[in-house]
Amino acid sequence: MAYKKLSEQMQELSNPQRSDAFVRQFRDAVREGKIDAMYLPERFTMPKEFRRRGAEGSYQRDARDMLFEVTPDAEQWFEQTNTDLAAPSRRSGTPKPTAENIEAGLVDFRALAEETRRKMQASYEKGQALGQSRSQAAKGKRAKAATGTRKTARRK
């Protein structure tokens, strides 16, 4: 039986910036029983360079090395995972409504205009309702003040 270290296998990744995701998926595969592996006492440095927000420079992380058995299933798993990680990740979100995206046809202008119209109408109606409720509350306070809440005049 042939054995290989995780650190050696990682050198064969087509996209080393995805090494953290590869380690995570490798550990998941070991936990699920797809790959037979064991921890080694040594550590290795992942090839990915991490950056801290708002800070200069980059850093790298260490991970515990593992020894796994090279089988056809393990080779197939690596090939599949490597192609999945090498594929560019597509953002599934909708594009932002910028002038460039509207002109390029990525965003429907008519739908955005209708949504804006509905929002403006709802805001207008909310303001009108708020003004109505405040004016009615003010009328109610004036009515209570006029209906005998004053102190009676002193008798001489």
C-alpha positions as CSV (number, residue, x, y, z in Angstrom):
1,M,0.0,0.0,0.0
2,A,1.2,3.5,-0.9
3,Y,0.8,6.3,1.6
4,K,1.0,10.1,1.0
5,K,1.1,13.1,3.2
6,L,-1.6,15.8,3.0
7,S,1.1,18.4,2.5
8,E,2.5,16.5,-0.5
9,Q,-1.0,16.2,-2.0
10,M,-1.6,19.9,-1.6
11,Q,1.4,20.7,-3.8
12,E,-0.6,19.2,-6.7
13,L,-3.5,21.6,-6.3
14,S,-4.1,23.6,-9.4
15,N,-5.2,26.7,-7.3
16,P,-3.0,27.0,-4.2
17,Q,-5.1,29.9,-2.9
18,R,-7.9,27.4,-2.3
19,S,-5.7,25.2,0.0
20,D,-7.8,26.1,3.1
21,A,-11.0,24.8,1.4
22,F,-9.1,21.7,0.3
23,V,-8.0,20.9,3.8
24,R,-11.5,21.4,5.1
25,Q,-13.0,19.1,2.5
26,F,-10.3,16.5,3.0
27,R,-11.1,16.4,6.7
28,D,-14.8,16.1,5.9
29,A,-14.0,13.2,3.6
30,V,-11.9,11.5,6.3
31,R,-14.7,12.0,8.8
32,E,-17.3,10.6,6.4
33,G,-15.1,7.5,5.7
34,K,-14.4,8.3,2.0
35,I,-10.6,8.4,2.7
36,D,-8.6,6.6,5.3
37,A,-6.1,8.9,7.1
38,M,-4.4,9.6,10.4
39,Y,-2.9,12.7,12.0
40,L,0.8,13.1,12.1
41,P,2.6,15.0,14.9
42,E,4.2,17.5,12.4
43,R,2.6,20.6,11.0
44,F,2.9,22.2,7.6
45,T,2.3,25.7,6.2
46,M,-0.5,26.1,3.7
47,P,0.3,27.8,0.4
48,K,-2.6,30.2,0.7
49,E,-1.8,33.8,1.6
50,F,-4.3,35.4,3.9
51,R,-4.9,39.1,4.3
52,R,-6.2,41.0,7.3
53,R,-8.7,43.7,6.6
54,G,-7.3,47.2,7.0
55,A,-3.8,45.9,7.6
56,E,-0.7,45.7,5.4
57,G,0.9,42.5,4.2
58,S,-0.3,38.9,4.4
59,Y,0.3,35.8,6.5
60,Q,0.0,32.1,6.1
61,R,-1.5,29.5,8.4
62,D,-0.2,26.1,9.6
63,A,-2.2,22.9,9.7
64,R,-1.6,19.5,11.2
65,D,-0.3,17.1,8.6
66,M,-2.1,13.8,7.8
67,L,-1.0,10.6,6.2
68,F,-3.5,8.9,4.0
69,E,-3.7,5.8,1.9
70,V,-3.5,6.3,-1.8
71,T,-6.4,4.3,-3.4
72,P,-8.3,4.7,-6.6
73,D,-11.2,6.2,-4.6
74,A,-8.9,8.7,-3.0
75,E,-7.3,9.7,-6.4
76,Q,-10.8,10.1,-7.9
77,W,-11.9,12.2,-4.9
78,F,-8.8,14.4,-5.3
79,E,-9.4,14.9,-9.0
80,Q,-13.0,15.9,-8.5
81,T,-12.2,18.2,-5.6
82,N,-9.3,19.8,-7.4
83,T,-11.5,20.6,-10.5
84,D,-14.3,21.9,-8.2
85,L,-11.8,24.2,-6.4
86,A,-10.1,25.4,-9.6
87,A,-13.4,26.5,-11.1
88,P,-14.1,30.2,-10.6
89,S,-16.8,30.7,-8.0
90,R,-19.8,32.4,-9.4
91,R,-21.6,34.9,-7.2
92,S,-25.3,33.9,-7.2
93,G,-26.5,37.3,-6.1
94,T,-28.1,39.8,-8.4
95,P,-25.9,42.6,-9.9
96,K,-26.1,46.0,-8.2
97,P,-28.4,48.5,-9.9
98,T,-25.6,50.8,-11.3
99,A,-25.9,52.8,-14.5
100,E,-23.4,50.5,-16.2
101,N,-25.4,47.4,-15.3
102,I,-28.6,49.0,-16.4
103,E,-27.1,50.1,-19.8
104,A,-25.5,46.6,-20.2
105,G,-29.0,45.0,-19.6
106,L,-28.0,43.1,-16.5
107,V,-30.7,44.9,-14.5
108,D,-34.3,45.5,-15.6
109,F,-34.8,49.3,-15.4
110,R,-38.6,49.2,-15.7
111,A,-38.8,46.8,-12.7
112,L,-36.6,49.0,-10.6
113,A,-38.5,52.1,-11.6
114,E,-41.8,50.3,-10.6
115,E,-40.3,49.2,-7.3
116,T,-39.1,52.8,-6.6
117,R,-42.5,54.1,-7.4
118,R,-44.1,51.7,-4.9
119,K,-41.6,52.6,-2.2
120,M,-42.2,56.3,-2.7
121,Q,-46.0,55.8,-2.6
122,A,-45.8,53.7,0.6
123,S,-43.6,56.3,2.2
124,Y,-46.0,59.1,1.2
125,E,-49.0,57.2,2.5
126,K,-47.2,56.4,5.8
127,G,-46.3,60.1,6.2
128,Q,-50.0,61.1,5.5
129,A,-51.2,58.6,8.0
130,L,-48.8,59.8,10.6
131,G,-49.8,63.4,10.1
132,Q,-53.5,62.4,10.4
133,S,-53.0,60.6,13.6
134,R,-51.0,63.4,15.1
135,S,-53.6,66.0,14.1
136,Q,-56.4,63.9,15.6
137,A,-54.4,63.4,18.8
138,A,-53.9,67.2,19.1
139,K,-57.6,67.8,18.6
140,G,-58.4,65.3,21.3
141,K,-56.1,67.1,23.8
142,R,-57.7,70.5,23.0
143,A,-61.2,69.0,23.5
144,K,-60.2,67.6,26.9
145,A,-58.7,70.9,28.0
146,A,-61.9,72.8,27.2
147,T,-64.2,70.3,29.0
148,G,-63.6,71.2,32.6
149,T,-60.1,70.1,33.4
150,R,-59.5,73.6,34.8
151,K,-59.6,74.3,38.5
152,T,-62.7,76.0,39.6
153,A,-62.5,79.7,40.6
154,R,-62.2,80.4,44.4
155,R,-65.2,81.8,46.1
156,K,-64.8,84.9,48.2
